[in-house]
Structure formats: structure tokens, C-alpha cells
Amino acid sequence: MSTSNKKVPSAMPPITEQASQCCASIREILSLVGDKWSVLIIVILSERSLRFNELRRKIDGISQRMLTRTLRELERNGLLTRTVTPSKPPSVAYELTALGKSLLEPVQALIGWTLENYPTISQARGEFDDR
């Protein structure tokens, strides 16, 4: 029986090939969902829908302008919905869409990785800074 060095084609090209072919779209979406405010908003809204000021109180350090900007961008990209309830003053609530909820699994994996590896990263930073 002879052996062959031919690679068996897979259903999808390797991730590195995919990334190089669609680099611009990957960069665009990662910049949207990869910034610190978007990730925090997505995690916080995973619990339940919240009003603007409730969100702002839960996110330490975010300005009103940055929260507004980030919420608009997440809404524009279909990750959350904004519901205005006519009242005096009007009440605005934000909730994750199905697409936004589908992002929870990778975001939670990233948070888990961060918590697990932060001590090692912190140590590496200290060693680097000491050099």
C-alpha cells in the first residue's frame, strides 16, 4: 500500500487563509466588538434589558458621550435594540438581539481567558518593565 502526502481538502480553508482573504471585514468587526466598552455593554445586557442611566451606573468610567456612541454603533450593527417608551420623560431601554446574544459565548470565553491568565500577564509586564 502506498502512502500519499496529499492533503485532504477540508470544507473550509484554514483560519489563517480565511483571515488574510477577508482582513478588512475581520478588522472592522473586531474593532466594533473588541473595544472595552462594547464588551462590557454586551456582558451587562446579557442579564436583562436596561435603561441608559442604569447602564451608565453599571459601567465604571464611561462618559455619557461614549456610552451613547457605543450603544448607537451596537444598534447600527444589529447587536442590540433600543426601545423608546413614551412617558414624561421618555424611557429608553436597550436589549441584546439574537445576534448580540450569539456573541456572548466568545465574549465569555475571552473574559474567562483573561481572568485565568491575568496573573501571568501582569508578571510578564513587571519583568519587562524591570529590564
C-alpha positions in Angstrom: 0.0 0.0 0.0 1.5 3.4 -0.9 1.3 6.4 1.2 0.5 9.8 -0.1 1.5 13.3 1.1 -1.6 14.9 -0.5 -3.7 16.9 1.9 -7.3 16.1 2.1 -9.3 19.2 1.3 -11.4 20.4 4.2 -14.8 22.0 4.0 -13.3 25.4 5.0 -9.8 26.8 4.4 -7.5 27.2 7.4 -8.3 30.1 9.7 -5.2 32.0 8.6 -6.2 31.8 5.0 -9.7 33.0 5.8 -8.3 35.9 7.8 -6.0 37.0 5.1 -8.7 36.8 2.5 -11.2 39.0 4.4 -8.8 41.0 6.6 -10.7 44.3 6.3 -14.0 42.8 7.4 -12.4 41.0 10.3 -10.6 44.2 11.4 -13.9 46.2 11.1 -15.9 43.8 13.2 -13.2 43.2 15.8 -12.8 46.9 16.3 -16.6 47.1 16.9 -16.9 44.2 19.3 -13.4 44.2 20.7 -13.3 47.5 22.4 -13.6 47.6 26.1 -17.0 49.4 26.2 -18.8 47.2 23.7 -17.7 44.1 25.5 -18.8 45.4 28.9 -22.2 46.6 27.5 -22.8 43.2 25.9 -22.0 41.3 29.1 -24.1 43.6 31.2 -27.1 43.4 28.8 -26.8 39.6 28.9 -28.6 39.7 32.2 -31.6 41.8 31.1 -32.6 44.9 29.2 -31.6 48.2 30.9 -32.3 51.8 30.6 -29.5 54.2 29.6 -28.8 55.5 33.2 -28.8 52.0 34.6 -26.2 51.0 32.1 -24.1 54.1 32.8 -24.1 53.3 36.6 -23.0 49.8 36.0 -20.0 50.7 33.8 -17.4 52.5 35.8 -15.5 55.2 34.0 -17.7 55.5 30.8 -18.8 59.0 29.9 -22.3 59.8 28.7 -21.0 60.6 25.3 -19.0 57.4 24.9 -21.9 55.3 26.2 -24.3 57.0 23.7 -21.8 56.5 20.8 -21.1 52.8 21.7 -24.8 52.0 22.0 -25.6 53.6 18.7 -22.8 51.6 17.0 -24.0 48.3 18.6 -27.6 49.1 17.5 -26.4 50.0 14.0 -24.7 46.7 13.6 -27.7 44.7 14.9 -26.3 43.6 18.2 -28.9 45.4 20.4 -32.3 47.1 20.1 -33.3 50.5 21.5 -36.9 50.8 22.7 -38.4 54.1 23.5 -41.4 54.1 25.8 -43.4 57.3 25.5 -43.6 58.8 29.0 -42.5 62.0 30.7 -39.6 61.9 30.5 -39.3 59.3 27.7 -37.8 56.0 28.9 -35.2 54.3 26.6 -34.2 50.7 27.2 -31.5 48.6 25.5 -31.6 44.8 24.9 -29.4 42.4 23.1 -30.8 41.0 19.8 -30.3 37.3 18.9 -27.2 38.3 17.1 -25.9 40.1 20.2 -26.7 37.1 22.3 -24.8 34.9 19.9 -21.7 37.0 20.7 -21.9 36.1 24.4 -20.2 32.7 24.1 -16.9 34.1 22.5 -17.0 37.1 24.8 -17.4 34.9 27.9 -14.6 32.7 26.7 -12.4 35.8 26.3 -13.3 37.0 29.8 -12.5 33.6 31.2 -9.1 33.5 29.4 -8.4 37.0 30.7 -9.2 36.1 34.3 -7.2 32.9 34.1 -4.1 34.5 32.5 -4.1 37.9 34.1 -1.5 37.0 36.8 0.9 35.6 34.2 0.4 38.7 32.0 0.9 41.0 35.0 4.1 39.2 35.9 5.4 39.4 32.3 4.7 43.2 32.3 6.6 43.6 35.5 9.6 41.6 34.2 9.6 43.6 31.0 9.4 47.0 32.8 12.2 46.0 35.2 14.6 45.4 32.2 
